[in-house]
Amino acid sequence: MKYFTYLAISIMAIAVISLFYLKKPDGQTWLSASSISSESQQIKEKMVALSSNTLDQAVQGVKQAGDKIASSISDEPMPASTTSSSKIFKWQDETGQWHFSDTPNPHAKSIEVKLDPKDITVIAAEDTSILNTSPSTNTMSAAPEGISILNPESVKKLFNDAENVKDKLEKRNKEINNLSAL
């Protein structure tokens, strides 16, 4: 089978090389470096045109999707080209909490923040409704009852367990190395 493969590859190589020497009825060879070069140049130009056209379509699609998302969020139609930055105001309340709004706070000093729409990433909100449900009694917890993270005894047990696992892993690695050395 191995020799048959070598033979088949050799025959194909001879066939391709012979195309550089065999001539058509008009006197030209079937293959030449110039014909390969011109064909590859034409293919390259077609690929560049196709990829730039696809890129332009993708950019246009992303702009349209962004405009749709922005208009659905603000409930106002967005202008066709939003190149200017949006105005956002921020202020700090008496507890030190920062607040952001599209209008300045009349009761506090507001600082204008300029946001570039190209720098904003919109992500979908996660569903947090499962956090409001009470845990069922059928679920199993990872830690047994009575063990707390803050309990010093459980921390000591955790470190001892980690040391035991480390020792077992080292012992297993030594056994594997001994087996692989054989």
Disulfide bonds with the S-S distance in Angstrom:
none
